[in-house]
């Protein structure tokens, strides 16, 4: 599998992807599973249960297309080595 920038996606890779039902790429997570057509990653999710009238939060395994990922492993390592003062 190849991400939107042409980098290979592997299991365990750190990636940037969409959050739970959001349109923007705002979640950093790791890839847990790869199939022939999809990539699976765990993202933070929250939803409201109308029966119990409670809000729930959990990590859900989301199925995404490979073009919805940007692999950032190499960039993070470079930034931590070159600009440690910016890594808070």
BELDAVEN-V667011 format. One record per helix or strand. SS is the DSSP state (hx for helix, st for strand). FROM is the first residue (numbers start at 0). TO is the last residue. If there is no record, write none. Layout:
BEGIN
[[SS FROM TO] [SS FROM TO]]
END
This chain:
BEGIN
[[st 1 1] [st 7 7] [st 13 17] [st 24 33] [st 38 48] [st 53 63] [hx 65 67] [st 68 70] [hx 72 81] [hx 83 85]]
END
